[in-house]
């Protein structure tokens, strides 16, 4: 019963990571528009960006019967994820859920 963490691909992943990247770009804007040597708003935005990335990675997983995304609650899986593409230690899975459609997932495996 080990959690398998992943990165979301497809339309939903693109939308989700665009919102997270907005925080990163805000930190860059604060950094380059400042005249101070040490810029607190840029540091705070960069820390928020890193926290959001870690939260996303650790709250997106699947288990034997549970599928969890960072922006949705836990759902029961009706079928196992299928491997679409495999290259070295990268694997791209497709998972179909009754309630939400299907998702594409990128997973790093040893």
Z-matrix of the N, CA and C atoms (Angstrom, degrees):
N
C 1 1.441
C 2 1.526 1 109.61
N 3 1.306 2 116.16 1 56.94
C 4 1.448 3 122.32 2 -178.94
C 5 1.523 4 109.68 3 -95.81
N 6 1.326 5 115.85 4 136.08
C 7 1.452 6 120.76 5 178.12
C 8 1.521 7 109.59 6 -72.58
N 9 1.308 8 115.59 7 138.68
C 10 1.456 9 121.11 8 176.60
C 11 1.524 10 107.87 9 -112.90
N 12 1.336 11 116.38 10 109.13
C 13 1.454 12 122.00 11 -177.98
C 14 1.523 13 109.72 12 -83.79
N 15 1.329 14 116.59 13 154.77
C 16 1.453 15 121.68 14 -175.98
C 17 1.515 16 110.75 15 -152.90
N 18 1.339 17 115.62 16 172.99
C 19 1.460 18 124.03 17 172.69
C 20 1.519 19 106.66 18 -114.31
N 21 1.312 20 116.66 19 134.22
C 22 1.460 21 122.32 20 -175.72
C 23 1.527 22 109.16 21 -78.25
N 24 1.314 23 116.17 22 132.44
C 25 1.461 24 122.30 23 175.58
C 26 1.526 25 108.98 24 -115.33
N 27 1.301 26 116.71 25 179.74
C 28 1.455 27 120.90 26 176.86
C 29 1.521 28 112.21 27 84.07
N 30 1.343 29 115.40 28 -165.38
C 31 1.463 30 120.70 29 -176.79
C 32 1.513 31 112.59 30 -62.66
N 33 1.335 32 116.93 31 -45.30
C 34 1.462 33 119.46 32 -177.43
C 35 1.527 34 111.22 33 -67.22
N 36 1.329 35 117.95 34 -37.41
C 37 1.458 36 121.20 35 176.69
C 38 1.514 37 112.47 36 -67.09
N 39 1.325 38 115.98 37 -38.30
C 40 1.458 39 120.30 38 178.55
C 41 1.527 40 110.82 39 -63.85
N 42 1.303 41 117.12 40 -45.70
C 43 1.464 42 121.13 41 179.21
C 44 1.522 43 110.61 42 -64.64
N 45 1.319 44 117.35 43 -45.63
C 46 1.459 45 121.46 44 -177.83
C 47 1.523 46 111.67 45 -63.06
N 48 1.340 47 117.86 46 -47.65
C 49 1.455 48 120.44 47 -177.96
C 50 1.527 49 112.45 48 -73.18
N 51 1.329 50 118.54 49 -23.65
C 52 1.469 51 120.11 50 173.28
C 53 1.522 52 110.47 51 -64.18
N 54 1.322 53 116.81 52 -40.91
C 55 1.466 54 119.75 53 177.74
C 56 1.513 55 111.48 54 -65.93
N 57 1.309 56 117.36 55 -36.90
C 58 1.466 57 119.70 56 178.12
C 59 1.533 58 110.54 57 -69.77
N 60 1.330 59 117.24 58 -38.15
C 61 1.459 60 120.06 59 179.51
C 62 1.520 61 112.59 60 -68.16
N 63 1.326 62 117.96 61 -23.48
C 64 1.461 63 120.26 62 175.48
C 65 1.521 64 110.23 63 -60.64
N 66 1.318 65 117.30 64 -39.08
C 67 1.468 66 121.12 65 177.98
C 68 1.532 67 109.99 66 -64.02
N 69 1.327 68 117.01 67 -40.66
C 70 1.465 69 120.48 68 178.15
C 71 1.526 70 111.17 69 -64.22
N 72 1.329 71 117.33 70 -44.15
C 73 1.458 72 120.19 71 179.70
C 74 1.523 73 112.06 72 -66.63
N 75 1.333 74 117.21 73 -32.38
C 76 1.457 75 119.73 74 173.91
C 77 1.524 76 111.53 75 -63.28
N 78 1.318 77 116.29 76 -40.02
C 79 1.466 78 118.72 77 177.87
C 80 1.527 79 110.85 78 -65.21
N 81 1.333 80 118.03 79 -37.58
C 82 1.464 81 120.18 80 176.58
C 83 1.521 82 111.53 81 -66.34
N 84 1.322 83 117.26 82 -39.20
C 85 1.466 84 120.61 83 177.72
C 86 1.523 85 110.18 84 -63.40
N 87 1.319 86 117.03 85 -46.09
C 88 1.462 87 120.10 86 177.36
C 89 1.529 88 111.43 87 -60.23
N 90 1.315 89 116.33 88 -38.61
C 91 1.455 90 120.83 89 -178.13
C 92 1.530 91 111.54 90 -67.18
N 93 1.330 92 117.50 91 -46.64
C 94 1.458 93 120.54 92 -175.37
C 95 1.529 94 113.64 93 -79.87
N 96 1.319 95 118.45 94 -22.20
C 97 1.453 96 120.59 95 -179.21
C 98 1.525 97 112.78 96 -90.26
N 99 1.305 98 117.49 97 -3.07
C 100 1.459 99 120.75 98 -177.62
C 101 1.524 100 110.81 99 -89.25
N 102 1.331 101 114.56 100 151.66
C 103 1.458 102 119.80 101 174.91
C 104 1.520 103 111.30 102 -105.62
N 105 1.326 104 116.87 103 -2.00
C 106 1.458 105 121.09 104 179.83
C 107 1.528 106 110.02 105 -84.81
N 108 1.321 107 115.43 106 158.08
C 109 1.461 108 120.38 107 177.62
C 110 1.522 109 110.41 108 -73.58
N 111 1.321 110 116.46 109 -44.06
C 112 1.465 111 121.12 110 179.59
C 113 1.524 112 107.99 111 -114.26
N 114 1.323 113 116.14 112 120.66
C 115 1.446 114 121.20 113 -173.51
C 116 1.526 115 110.19 114 -110.44
N 117 1.323 116 117.79 115 109.32
C 118 1.461 117 122.44 116 -178.22
C 119 1.525 118 113.38 117 -66.88
N 120 1.328 119 120.58 118 -44.42
C 121 1.479 120 118.68 119 179.97
C 122 1.528 121 113.17 120 -61.12
N 123 1.326 122 117.03 121 -37.04
C 124 1.465 123 119.83 122 178.28
C 125 1.521 124 111.05 123 -67.27
N 126 1.323 125 116.71 124 -39.82
C 127 1.457 126 120.62 125 178.29
C 128 1.528 127 111.41 126 -65.43
N 129 1.317 128 116.65 127 -42.60
C 130 1.463 129 120.80 128 -179.93
C 131 1.531 130 110.82 129 -64.95
N 132 1.336 131 117.10 130 -43.09
C 133 1.475 132 119.77 131 178.15
C 134 1.525 133 111.64 132 -65.63
N 135 1.327 134 117.73 133 -37.59
C 136 1.463 135 120.14 134 178.31
C 137 1.529 136 110.54 135 -66.99
N 138 1.327 137 117.35 136 -38.80
C 139 1.464 138 119.96 137 176.68
C 140 1.525 139 111.55 138 -66.22
N 141 1.312 140 117.19 139 -39.47
C 142 1.472 141 120.52 140 176.35
C 143 1.519 142 110.11 141 -62.36
N 144 1.334 143 117.09 142 -40.50
C 145 1.465 144 121.42 143 177.40
C 146 1.530 145 111.25 144 -60.78
N 147 1.328 146 117.11 145 -45.89
C 148 1.465 147 120.23 146 179.32
C 149 1.526 148 111.73 147 -65.77
N 150 1.312 149 116.84 148 -39.07
C 151 1.466 150 120.19 149 177.47
C 152 1.519 151 110.68 150 -64.11
N 153 1.333 152 117.38 151 -41.20
C 154 1.467 153 120.50 152 177.62
C 155 1.521 154 111.95 153 -64.21
N 156 1.336 155 117.53 154 -38.75
C 157 1.466 156 120.07 155 177.29
C 158 1.519 157 111.81 156 -64.70
N 159 1.322 158 116.77 157 -44.76
C 160 1.467 159 119.90 158 178.14
C 161 1.521 160 111.44 159 -65.01
N 162 1.318 161 116.77 160 -41.55
C 163 1.470 162 120.75 161 177.40
C 164 1.529 163 110.42 162 -60.83
N 165 1.316 164 116.65 163 -42.45
C 166 1.464 165 120.75 164 179.45
C 167 1.514 166 111.47 165 -62.37
N 168 1.320 167 117.11 166 -45.53
C 169 1.461 168 119.68 167 -177.42
C 170 1.526 169 111.66 168 -67.32
N 171 1.320 170 117.61 169 -43.61
C 172 1.455 171 119.86 170 -175.80
C 173 1.524 172 113.66 171 -81.68
N 174 1.313 173 118.65 172 -13.68
C 175 1.463 174 121.19 173 177.19
C 176 1.520 175 112.72 174 -109.59
N 177 1.295 176 117.71 175 17.72
C 178 1.463 177 121.58 176 171.44
C 179 1.525 178 106.98 177 -123.81
N 180 1.304 179 115.11 178 106.58
C 181 1.461 180 120.97 179 -176.29
C 182 1.522 181 110.14 180 -155.21
N 183 1.331 182 114.51 181 165.21
C 184 1.455 183 119.69 182 167.68
C 185 1.509 184 108.00 183 -131.74
N 186 1.313 185 114.07 184 154.38
C 187 1.453 186 123.42 185 -178.87
C 188 1.529 187 105.71 186 -124.48
N 189 1.291 188 117.51 187 -164.83
C 190 1.464 189 120.03 188 179.82
C 191 1.533 190 111.77 189 -62.94
N 192 1.320 191 118.39 190 -34.64
C 193 1.468 192 120.33 191 -178.22
C 194 1.517 193 113.54 192 -134.94
N 195 1.333 194 119.23 193 1.35
C 196 1.460 195 122.35 194 -175.58
C 197 1.521 196 109.83 195 -120.26
N 198 1.333 197 115.70 196 138.10
C 199 1.458 198 122.93 197 175.12
C 200 1.522 199 107.45 198 -122.22
N 201 1.343 200 117.35 199 127.25
C 202 1.466 201 121.19 200 -175.90
C 203 1.515 202 109.95 201 -130.22
N 204 1.327 203 114.92 202 130.01
C 205 1.453 204 122.24 203 171.85
C 206 1.523 205 108.82 204 -113.07
N 207 1.326 206 118.87 205 154.15
C 208 1.463 207 119.62 206 -177.55
C 209 1.522 208 113.43 207 -66.56
N 210 1.316 209 118.01 208 -22.70
C 211 1.462 210 120.73 209 -178.09
C 212 1.530 211 112.89 210 -107.62
N 213 1.314 212 118.06 211 8.55
C 214 1.468 213 122.63 212 176.52
C 215 1.519 214 109.47 213 -134.26
N 216 1.318 215 114.71 214 162.73
C 217 1.461 216 118.55 215 175.78
C 218 1.534 217 109.05 216 -81.04
N 219 1.317 218 115.45 217 171.81
C 220 1.469 219 120.45 218 179.59
C 221 1.523 220 110.13 219 -64.15
N 222 1.322 221 115.34 220 141.01
C 223 1.459 222 120.66 221 175.95
C 224 1.522 223 108.86 222 -129.56
N 225 1.293 224 115.88 223 154.43
C 226 1.470 225 121.43 224 176.22
C 227 1.522 226 108.58 225 -83.01
N 228 1.323 227 115.14 226 138.35
C 229 1.462 228 120.01 227 177.69
C 230 1.518 229 109.02 228 -89.18
N 231 1.320 230 115.69 229 137.23
C 232 1.455 231 119.54 230 176.88
C 233 1.525 232 111.70 231 -91.66
N 234 1.334 233 116.89 232 -27.56
C 235 1.465 234 120.65 233 177.79
C 236 1.525 235 109.26 234 -140.56
N 237 1.307 236 116.42 235 164.37
C 238 1.460 237 121.22 236 179.82
C 239 1.528 238 110.19 237 -77.07
N 240 1.337 239 117.20 238 152.86
C 241 1.465 240 120.12 239 174.24
C 242 1.533 241 111.15 240 -66.01
N 243 1.316 242 115.92 241 142.01
C 244 1.460 243 120.82 242 178.62
C 245 1.523 244 109.81 243 -106.20
N 246 1.318 245 116.47 244 143.51
C 247 1.463 246 121.57 245 179.79
C 248 1.523 247 108.60 246 -82.48
N 249 1.341 248 115.75 247 122.63
C 250 1.459 249 120.57 248 176.61
C 251 1.522 250 111.69 249 -91.71
N 252 1.324 251 116.09 250 -41.85
C 253 1.452 252 121.25 251 -175.84
C 254 1.522 253 109.08 252 -145.87
N 255 1.319 254 115.51 253 141.81
C 256 1.461 255 120.36 254 -179.61
C 257 1.517 256 108.39 255 -139.08
N 258 1.345 257 115.85 256 128.10
C 259 1.450 258 120.81 257 178.48
C 260 1.520 259 108.10 258 -145.19
N 261 1.296 260 117.34 259 116.26
C 262 1.462 261 125.25 260 -175.13
C 263 1.523 262 109.97 261 50.50
N 264 1.319 263 118.40 262 -113.14
C 265 1.463 264 119.34 263 -178.84
C 266 1.530 265 112.41 264 -104.28
N 267 1.337 266 118.09 265 11.64
C 268 1.459 267 122.77 266 174.38
C 269 1.523 268 108.93 267 -97.45
N 270 1.311 269 116.77 268 134.58
C 271 1.457 270 121.35 269 174.38
C 272 1.521 271 108.80 270 -133.64
N 273 1.326 272 115.42 271 134.04
C 274 1.457 273 120.81 272 176.19
C 275 1.518 274 107.59 273 -109.35
N 276 1.333 275 114.66 274 123.09
C 277 1.459 276 122.13 275 -178.50
C 278 1.517 277 109.84 276 -109.21
N 279 1.315 278 115.18 277 155.49
C 280 1.459 279 121.80 278 168.65
C 281 1.517 280 107.04 279 -121.47
N 282 1.312 281 116.04 280 131.03
C 283 1.456 282 120.99 281 178.18
C 284 1.521 283 107.86 282 -124.05
N 285 1.322 284 114.85 283 133.22
C 286 1.462 285 120.89 284 179.12
C 287 1.518 286 108.92 285 -109.54
N 288 1.318 287 114.65 286 126.75
C 289 1.454 288 121.36 287 177.68
C 290 1.519 289 108.74 288 -116.78
N 291 1.316 290 116.37 289 145.37
C 292 1.458 291 120.52 290 -178.96
C 293 1.526 292 111.67 291 -65.60
N 294 1.331 293 116.59 292 -39.95
C 295 1.454 294 120.95 293 -172.96
C 296 1.521 295 113.71 294 -79.99
N 297 1.337 296 118.05 295 -38.88
C 298 1.461 297 121.28 296 -168.63
C 299 1.526 298 114.95 297 -114.20
N 300 1.289 299 120.52 298 1.58
C 301 1.455 300 121.39 299 -176.89
C 302 1.516 301 111.04 300 93.73
N 303 1.329 302 116.80 301 -134.07
C 304 1.454 303 119.77 302 -179.77
C 305 1.531 304 110.62 303 -132.17
N 306 1.329 305 115.24 304 154.01
C 307 1.457 306 123.48 305 179.94
C 308 1.517 307 108.91 306 -128.63
N 309 1.336 308 114.83 307 149.29
C 310 1.453 309 121.31 308 172.49
C 311 1.527 310 107.81 309 -107.69
N 312 1.324 311 116.24 310 135.00
C 313 1.452 312 121.65 311 -172.73
C 314 1.526 313 110.63 312 -129.36
N 315 1.323 314 116.85 313 137.93
C 316 1.458 315 122.54 314 175.71
C 317 1.521 316 108.05 315 -106.24
N 318 1.316 317 115.17 316 128.90
C 319 1.453 318 120.18 317 -177.73
C 320 1.522 319 109.51 318 -131.21
N 321 1.346 320 115.93 319 138.53
C 322 1.467 321 123.08 320 175.67
C 323 1.509 322 107.52 321 -98.63
N 324 1.322 323 117.39 322 118.28
C 325 1.461 324 121.67 323 -179.86
C 326 1.508 325 109.67 324 -123.89
N 327 1.318 326 115.66 325 145.76
C 328 1.468 327 120.40 326 179.39
C 329 1.500 328 110.08 327 -87.30
